[in-house]
Amino acid sequence: MQSAILSIMSQSDLFQGCTTQCHRLIADRLQIHSFAPGSTILQAGHSDRALWIVLLGQCRVVGLTQDAGEIELAQLGPSSIFGELSFFAPAAHRVSVLAKTEVQVAQFPRDDFDRLSQSHVTIAHQLTCNAATILARRLQRMDELICRTVAEARIAHHSEWHEFCQLMHTTPDKTR
């Protein structure tokens, strides 16, 4: 099992630039979980401070809306990560992640990352930079999608759009 985990880690954007020794050090801290098709891995509204790495199988990322119900936002396969938003900024998950097939995932709890960062600052820095790159790419894709959606809708609700833009580019109040 250890060799399969190390192989996936070498393919994941989260671990780019890390050495084999680094991969082994992190792999020792991972918690492995298996899920049957349809099972919930990460539940919207809950707050689990962990990074998750898909080892085997396919996952569905779904959001819930009042009007349309469940909307599939993405599918994740081996070497994909999820949970990074709550990992770095404690908050309830906005989406759920469900097992589409038999799934095996590795969970990297935030507490373990914090302990790792105390003794291996360079490794923690590399993982943080890689996660920031992943988040930036996702934000770029979201920006592109929003721009296309708004252009197609001809900005029917200009004031709501302006409010959304302001919220996206301000720092949230940390006292909430």
C-alpha positions in Angstrom: 0.0 0.0 0.0 2.8 2.4 0.8 4.2 2.2 -2.7 0.8 3.0 -4.2 0.5 6.0 -1.9 4.0 7.2 -2.9 3.2 6.8 -6.6 0.0 8.9 -6.3 1.9 11.5 -4.3 4.5 11.8 -7.1 1.6 12.5 -9.5 -0.3 15.1 -7.4 0.2 18.8 -7.9 0.2 19.1 -4.1 3.5 17.3 -3.7 5.4 18.8 -6.7 8.9 19.7 -5.9 9.0 17.4 -2.9 11.6 14.7 -2.6 10.9 11.0 -2.1 12.0 11.4 1.5 9.4 14.2 1.9 6.7 11.9 0.4 7.6 9.1 2.8 7.5 11.6 5.8 4.0 12.8 4.8 2.7 9.3 3.8 3.5 8.2 7.4 1.0 10.9 8.6 -1.8 10.0 6.2 -5.0 8.3 7.4 -6.4 5.9 4.7 -10.2 5.6 4.3 -12.3 3.6 1.9 -15.8 4.5 0.7 -18.5 2.6 -1.2 -20.2 4.2 -4.3 -22.7 6.9 -3.2 -21.0 7.4 0.3 -20.4 10.9 1.5 -16.7 11.6 2.1 -16.9 15.3 3.0 -20.2 16.9 4.0 -21.3 20.4 3.2 -21.9 22.3 6.4 -19.4 20.3 8.4 -15.9 21.5 9.1 -13.1 18.9 8.9 -9.7 20.5 8.8 -8.0 18.1 6.5 -6.6 17.8 3.0 -7.8 14.8 1.2 -6.0 13.0 -1.7 -7.8 10.6 -4.0 -5.8 7.4 -4.2 -8.2 5.1 -6.1 -11.6 5.6 -7.8 -13.7 8.6 -8.7 -15.4 11.3 -6.6 -18.1 13.8 -7.3 -18.0 17.3 -5.9 -21.6 18.6 -5.5 -23.2 21.7 -4.4 -26.8 22.2 -3.3 -29.1 25.0 -4.4 -32.6 25.8 -3.3 -33.9 25.8 -6.9 -32.0 23.1 -8.8 -31.1 20.8 -5.9 -27.8 18.9 -6.3 -25.4 20.3 -8.9 -22.3 18.4 -9.9 -19.4 20.9 -9.9 -16.5 18.5 -10.7 -15.3 14.9 -10.8 -12.0 14.0 -9.1 -9.8 11.0 -9.8 -6.5 9.7 -8.4 -4.0 12.3 -7.3 -6.7 15.0 -7.0 -7.1 16.9 -3.7 -10.0 18.4 -1.9 -10.8 20.1 1.4 -8.1 22.7 1.0 -10.4 25.7 1.7 -11.3 24.5 5.2 -7.8 23.2 5.8 -6.3 26.7 5.4 -9.2 28.9 6.6 -11.4 27.2 9.2 -15.0 27.3 8.0 -17.8 24.9 7.1 -17.5 23.1 3.8 -19.5 24.7 1.0 -19.8 21.5 -1.1 -20.0 17.8 -0.5 -17.7 15.2 -2.0 -19.3 11.8 -2.8 -17.8 8.5 -3.9 -18.8 7.9 -7.5 -17.1 4.5 -7.5 -15.3 2.5 -4.9 -12.9 5.1 -3.5 -9.8 5.1 -1.4 -8.6 8.5 0.0 -5.8 9.6 2.2 -6.6 12.2 4.8 -4.0 14.7 6.0 -5.4 16.3 9.2 -4.4 19.9 9.9 -3.1 19.0 13.3 -0.6 16.6 11.6 0.4 19.4 9.2 1.0 21.8 12.1 3.2 19.2 13.8 5.1 18.6 10.6 5.6 22.3 10.1 7.3 22.7 13.4 10.0 20.2 12.6 10.1 20.5 8.8 9.5 24.1 7.8 10.7 23.7 4.2 8.3 20.8 3.5 5.4 22.7 5.1 6.3 25.7 3.0 6.4 23.7 -0.2 3.0 22.1 0.5 1.5 25.5 1.3 2.9 27.1 -1.9 1.6 24.1 -4.0 -1.8 24.4 -2.4 -1.9 28.1 -3.1 -1.1 27.4 -6.8 -3.9 24.9 -6.9 -6.3 27.3 -5.4 -5.2 30.1 -7.7 -5.8 27.9 -10.8 -9.3 27.1 -9.5 -10.0 30.7 -8.9 -8.9 31.6 -12.4 -11.2 29.0 -13.8 -14.1 30.3 -11.6 -13.4 33.9 -12.9 -13.5 32.7 -16.5 -16.8 30.8 -15.9 -18.4 33.8 -14.1 -17.4 36.2 -16.8 -18.9 33.9 -19.5 -22.1 33.4 -17.4 -22.5 37.1 -16.8 -21.9 38.0 -20.4 -24.5 35.4 -21.6 -27.0 36.8 -19.1 -26.3 40.4 -20.2 -25.9 41.4 -16.6 -29.6 41.4 -15.8 -28.9 42.2 -12.2 -26.0 44.7 -12.4 -26.2 45.8 -8.7 -26.0 42.2 -7.5 -23.1 41.5 -9.8 -21.3 44.6 -8.5 -21.8 43.5 -4.9 -20.5 40.0 -5.7 -17.3 41.5 -7.2 -16.8 43.7 -4.2 -17.1 40.7 -1.9 -14.6 38.6 -4.0 -11.9 41.2 -3.7 -12.2 42.2 0.0 -10.8 40.5 3.1 -13.5 38.9 5.2 -14.0 40.2 8.7 -12.1 37.9 10.9 -14.3 38.5 13.9 -17.3 36.6 12.4 
